[in-house]
């Protein structure tokens, strides 16, 4: 034992201010809340960064680019397109031209196809004389001229994914949903329910799945394993999208269904970050949905994240990468007792005493 160490000091007496709800959350102005993330890695401005995932992920890449980071887009838009046309056809939205990748199962599917571990099915949807990819029906909203054109475009994207992973420094994955629809015969996971954006729904062919913790952990572990197999030096940052479900196919309430999805995804992301040294978790979900922010970072529909919310998230992300480790603080002298205003029936209220004043 160190000669100056107090053998009766409890663990809470040496914790930093960020570890206490009052000093870290309740007292600061919301805009001043920080120190939410301590990265396990460094990321330089020249390190290639890839982004993939659900709706919120589309904000991350352009925000990184605006701040001078090396965000990679693997399929540049053809010349002659206007900015609106590029956005409409989903060029430069994510690093990969996959469209939204909502679930861990869908991410695993794309990376499995890209690595050659499995082959994609030849399923193509036809509508009004045009052909669409069932696994990204919004990427070419006007469709393709033929089924072969759909498959050829998909092969181009898969090759781009494989090439980008091999040279990237960091992959940021934003997890969005646990609910998905799949093909009963092939097991292939669709981006959206057939018959919504495109295609036709057939209950005999299409099945609903709502993934549990074990399912998400299995699929995400496999997906990230494929990414690391392509590039053993790749660092991975997991985030959870704060955007709620638009609708749930469970038959339950949209609020409880959203809570279930986000809880499962958050738990899996945290678990994988504990299990693997090359995986880190960044709390974008907590930053947007946390109690101090009182939904201020959402538009009136309570789904869309405002530009201020995106900017706040990115300041936290980049600020954490640039911040040196915090210096330890001295522990207060022990004299425990619940802080004023705390619920005396909460036994852990006594811990607030050890928060710095």
ABEGO torsion letter per residue (X at the ends): XBAABBAABBAAAABBAAABAAAAAAABBAAABBGABBBABBBBAABBBBBBEBAAAAAAAAAAAAAGBBBBBABBBBBGBBAAAAAAAGBGABABBAEBBABAAAAAAAAAAAAGABBBBABBBBBGGBBBBAABAAABAAEBABAAAAAAAAAAAAAAAAAAAAABABBBBBBABABBBBBAAAGBBBABBBGBABEBBBAAABBBBBBBAAAAAAAAAAAAAAAAAABAABBBBBBBBABBBABBAAGBBAAAAAAAAAAAAAAAAAAAAAABAABBBBBAAAAAABAAAGGAABBAAGABBBAAAAAAAAAAAAAAAABBBBBBBBBBBBBBEBBBGBBAABAAAAAAAABBX
